[in-house]
């Protein structure tokens, strides 16, 4: 197995938090270029984990110039096609980053008077930990009394590549970028700190030395 794949999987496994699903008030879905996130969130709604689906996302770095409509609208269409009633879906179409997803979705929930004392966050697998850490820091509601869990489509690292998200090298590069943010963003007030195991940080450093800079979040063919 190629070295970048082995190292990438170590970071991938760290990013997934393994939270157990619990019935909640709201399923909050973070827009991205991975439509499987919308499908998975719609399945969770059908399984009865929460009565409301909130899709959040304008055009972020992964979709700017690739899609011509906000991520939230594209995700909403997937949910409606999967049989989720439109009146159970709320949209937030302006956010361009994770912090905005959280703050602007809170405003939408307030506007529609939907309670959100318990929230299921749905993201791409490698964004679980960063999304959780950002939510706990930036949720404008009553953090002490808001129960939050994060989940993502049940896809193995080796099976993750798709036409939407690109190949494994792109995913490894994105993992490097996300881990860098998990380390640097708490000091900037964007996230709560997350302990990074020594072997995971070594994997990160080895990937950086191999030329994975985590900077190019755009979709690439390789």
C-alpha positions in Angstrom: 0.0 0.0 0.0 1.4 3.4 -0.9 2.8 5.4 2.0 0.5 8.4 1.5 -2.5 6.1 1.7 -1.3 4.5 4.9 -0.6 7.9 6.5 -3.8 9.4 5.2 -5.9 6.6 6.8 -4.3 7.3 10.2 -5.5 10.9 10.0 -8.9 9.8 8.5 -9.5 7.5 11.5 -8.6 10.3 13.9 -11.1 12.7 12.2 -14.1 10.3 12.7 -15.4 10.6 16.2 -17.6 7.6 16.5 -20.5 9.3 18.2 -23.6 7.2 18.8 -26.8 8.6 17.2 -29.5 9.8 19.6 -32.9 11.2 18.9 -32.5 15.0 18.5 -34.4 18.2 17.6 -32.6 19.0 14.4 -30.3 17.4 11.8 -27.9 20.2 10.7 -26.3 19.3 7.4 -23.1 21.1 6.3 -22.9 21.8 2.6 -19.9 20.6 0.5 -19.1 19.0 -2.8 -20.0 15.6 -1.5 -23.7 14.8 -2.3 -23.5 11.6 -0.3 -23.8 13.8 2.8 -27.2 14.9 1.7 -28.3 11.4 1.0 -27.1 10.2 4.4 -28.8 13.1 6.2 -32.1 12.3 4.4 -31.8 8.6 5.5 -31.3 9.8 9.1 -34.5 11.9 8.8 -36.4 8.9 7.4 -35.1 6.8 10.3 -36.7 9.3 12.7 -33.6 10.7 14.4 -35.0 14.2 14.2 -38.1 16.0 12.8 -36.2 18.8 11.0 -33.5 18.9 8.4 -31.4 22.1 8.1 -29.2 22.4 5.0 -26.5 25.0 5.2 -24.1 26.3 2.6 -23.7 28.9 -0.1 -20.7 28.4 -2.4 -17.6 27.4 -0.4 -14.1 26.8 -1.5 -15.0 23.3 -2.7 -17.9 24.3 -4.9 -17.2 27.9 -6.0 -16.8 27.8 -9.8 -17.9 24.2 -9.8 -21.6 24.5 -8.9 -23.9 27.3 -10.0 -26.3 27.1 -7.1 -25.9 27.2 -3.3 -24.8 23.8 -1.7 -27.9 24.0 0.5 -30.3 24.1 -2.5 -28.6 21.1 -4.2 -28.7 19.1 -1.0 -32.4 20.1 -0.4 -33.3 18.8 -3.9 -31.6 15.5 -3.1 -33.6 15.2 0.2 -36.9 16.0 -1.6 -36.2 13.5 -4.3 -35.7 11.0 -1.4 -39.1 11.7 -0.1 -38.4 14.2 2.7 -41.3 16.7 2.8 -40.3 20.2 1.8 -42.0 21.6 4.9 -39.6 19.7 7.2 -36.5 21.3 5.5 -35.0 24.7 6.4 -32.4 26.3 4.2 -29.4 28.5 4.9 -27.8 29.6 1.6 -25.1 32.2 2.5 -22.5 30.4 4.6 -19.0 30.0 3.0 -17.2 28.3 6.0 -17.9 26.1 9.0 -18.3 28.9 11.5 -20.8 30.7 9.2 -22.7 27.4 8.7 -23.2 27.2 12.5 -24.0 30.8 13.2 -26.3 31.4 10.2 -28.1 28.1 10.7 -28.8 29.2 14.3 -30.4 32.4 13.0 -32.6 30.4 10.6 -33.8 28.1 13.5 -34.6 31.1 15.6 -36.5 32.8 12.8 -38.7 29.7 12.3 -38.9 29.1 16.1 -37.6 25.6 15.8 -36.0 24.4 19.1 -32.5 23.0 18.9 -31.6 21.7 22.3 -30.1 18.6 20.7 -28.4 18.7 17.3 -27.0 16.0 15.0 -24.3 17.5 12.8 -23.8 15.8 9.4 -20.6 16.3 7.5 -18.1 14.6 5.2 -16.2 11.9 7.2 -12.9 13.7 7.4 -14.6 16.9 8.7 -16.3 15.3 11.7 -13.9 16.4 14.4 -13.3 19.9 13.0 -17.1 20.5 12.7 -17.7 19.3 16.3 -14.9 21.5 17.7 -16.2 24.5 15.7 -19.8 23.9 16.8 -18.9 23.7 20.5 -17.0 27.0 20.2 -19.2 29.0 17.9 -22.9 27.9 18.5 -24.7 31.1 19.5 -27.3 29.2 21.6 -27.1 27.9 25.1 -23.9 25.7 24.7 -24.1 24.3 28.2 -27.6 22.8 27.6 -27.3 21.9 23.9 -26.5 18.2 23.2 -24.5 17.8 20.1 -23.3 14.7 18.1 -21.5 14.6 14.8 -21.9 11.9 12.1 -21.0 11.3 8.5 -21.8 8.8 5.7 -20.5 5.4 6.6 -17.8 5.2 3.9 -14.4 3.6 4.3 -11.3 5.7 3.5 -10.4 3.6 0.5 -13.9 3.8 -0.9 -14.2 7.6 -0.4 -13.1 8.8 -3.9 -15.9 9.8 -6.2 -16.6 12.0 -9.2 -17.6 14.8 -6.8 -14.7 14.6 -4.4 -11.9 13.5 -6.6 -9.3 10.7 -5.9 -7.5 9.5 -2.8 -4.6 12.0 -3.3 -7.1 14.9 -3.1 -8.6 13.4 0.0 -5.2 13.0 1.7 -4.4 16.6 0.8 -7.7 17.7 2.4 -6.9 15.7 5.5 -3.6 17.5 5.8 -5.5 20.9 5.6 -8.1 19.9 8.1 -5.6 18.6 10.6 -3.6 21.8 10.3 -6.7 23.8 11.1 -7.5 21.5 14.1 -4.1 22.5 15.5 -4.0 26.2 14.6 -7.7 27.3 14.8 -8.2 27.1 18.6 -5.7 29.9 19.2 -7.6 32.0 16.8 -10.8 31.5 18.6 -12.5 29.4 15.9 -12.6 25.9 17.6 -12.2 24.2 21.0 -8.8 22.4 21.2 -8.6 18.8 20.3 -5.8 16.5 21.5 -3.8 15.2 18.5 -2.1 11.8 19.1 1.6 11.9 18.5 1.4 9.3 15.7 -1.2 11.2 13.9 0.9 14.4 14.0 3.9 12.4 12.7 1.7 11.2 9.8 0.8 14.8 9.1 4.5 15.9 9.1 5.5 13.0 6.8 2.7 14.0 4.4 3.8 17.6 4.4 7.4 16.5 3.7 6.0 14.5 0.7 4.5 17.6 -0.7 0.9 17.5 0.6 0.3 21.1 1.7 -3.4 21.0 2.4 -3.7 24.4 0.8 -5.5 23.4 -2.4 -9.0 22.6 -1.2 -10.3 22.7 -4.8 -11.2 19.5 -6.5 -8.4 17.9 -8.4 -8.6 15.0 -10.8 -5.8 12.9 -9.1 
